[in-house]
Amino acid sequence: MGMSTPTAPGPRRWTADEARALQDESRPWPRYECIDGALLVTPAPRPAHYYAQMALYERVRAYVHAQRLGEAYVPPTDVTLEPDTTVQPDLYVVPDWPPRRLRAWSDITTLLLAVEVLSPSTARHDRLVKRRFYARMGVPEYWIVDTDTRLVERSYPDGRVAVVGDRLEWLPPGTTEPFVLELEQFFADALGDDDMPNPEGELQ
């Protein structure tokens, strides 16, 4: 009998409980998430990330309340859309009206919208791993907000991706008025005008 050739070990498969344990040891940063056995680690954000995240949160929350859609959340949270996963989108909307006082984050089972503000260290995860995950979970829209180029990438469960640079309109099912975001004004309000990108996409 010939000798078998040793098989190289594959990448370690993490569990959601392990990710949560790491999170408990290091709050508030870095942020740990687990998708399909992969551990995603997010360092503390840059100021621009924080400003854009909170400015968008205020606008989205006001809209979903006015339209009686549900509630908007920002981390730290612990969202489990399928067994053995844990994610913490920078902003997300739960379709629940009137909003309940959650007893546990596990009460969240459906998202109407998920948003990530792009960071250099997380761009690959945001554009590949999370985009596929939210599409698989049937999240109607997933937005990636790029504070460097001042663009928003909108992804849909069918795989379509639309890059928006001027006016973003979001009309969730059951609403009569769209959420409207004039991106030039939004980024100017959130980030200021000092770092406006030039036409080639490079910062001035």
PyMOL commands that set and color helices and strands:
alter all, ss='L'
color gray80, all
select helices_A, chain A and resi 16-26+47-66+105-107+123-136+183-191
alter helices_A, ss='H'
color red, helices_A
select strands_A, chain A and resi 31-35+38-42+71-73+91-94+113-117+141-146+151-155+161-164+167-170+179-182
alter strands_A, ss='S'
color yellow, strands_A
deselect
rebuild
show_as cartoon
